[in-house]
Amino acid sequence: MFPIGDDNPQINRPIATYVIIALNALAWIFLQGLGTSEALNESVCQYGLIPADLFSSTSHGGLNRVCYDGAGWSGVLTSMFMHGGWMHLIGNMWFLWVFGDNVEDSMGSVRFAIFYVACGLCAAAAHAFIGFDSVLPMVGASGAIGGVMGAYIMLYPRVQVRMLVFIIVVRVPAVAMLGYWIFVQLMGGMSSIGSSSGGVAFWAHVGGFAAGAALVWLFKDDELLLNHPHRGWNKAAAPTDIWDDPENRQ
């Protein structure tokens, strides 16, 4: 199952979402060499998050390290703009494209940008806390985007999300689609505890999602959210004059 869109009208132009997607694309081009082997490996080591570098005094010693010149604490931030491959990048940016605009609608661009980074930091903290002795670098925007999805399920639980299932498009409520997504992450995280083989950073996804679901109540702008016809659990919230104006529909 893959989300291809939602039935949630976008009111304001999502400038911050555009900028975040552009920053990830620029990092992929100029820092990761469009995924060429040498540039990709070097960027993952230089900008990825390595938990052992943060917590273990022996992390630079005799452990079976993948990277010997890690980013240290700066990797907590830089890792959320790095990716491990084309599909990793495209998948993350697509999820951000589908869900980011409406969350940004509820906050405004500046607040949304701060919210996004805060969720990414929480995701990195969750990953590092669970695997504090891991020497494997973690990269990807999916923790921060998990925060966007956590906010979305709080703000727009009843909105229909269009899902591609094989070649069929089906509509399911956001609460069902995103609830299933976080359930899968939790199950994956539980099964990965104690593993040292790497793979999907499930706990970063869980940490980001939980942070987004909690932080949205601090970052949302009630006046902006009132403009949105599909907020909350209302079956048919009355549109405002702003929504009635065709020029504001995008």
SULPE-V14814 format. One record per pair of residues at least 24 apart in sequence whose C-alpha atoms are under 6 Angstrom apart, sorted by the first residue. I is the first residue (numbers start at 1). J is the second residue. If there is no record, write none. Layout:
# SULPE-V14814
i=[I	I]
j=[J	J]
This chain:
# SULPE-V14814
i=[1	1	2	2	3	3	4	4	5	5	6	6	6	7	10	10	11	11	14	16	16	24	35	45	46	46	47	47	47	47	48	48	48	48	48	49	49	49	49	49	50	50	50	51	51	51	52	52	52	52	65	76	79	80	80	81	82	82	83	83	92	106	106	106	106	107	107	116	119	119	119	119	119	120	122	123	123	123	124	126	126	126	127	127	143	143	143	144	146	146	146	147	147	147	147	148	150	150	150	151	151	151	155	155	156	156]
j=[164	165	163	164	162	163	162	163	98	162	160	161	162	160	102	250	248	249	101	109	113	81	85	70	70	71	71	75	78	79	75	79	137	138	139	75	76	79	137	138	135	136	137	128	132	134	132	133	134	135	135	124	139	140	141	141	139	140	139	140	142	220	221	224	225	220	221	144	144	147	208	211	212	144	208	204	207	208	204	203	204	207	203	204	204	205	208	208	205	208	209	208	209	211	212	212	209	212	213	212	213	216	231	232	231	232]
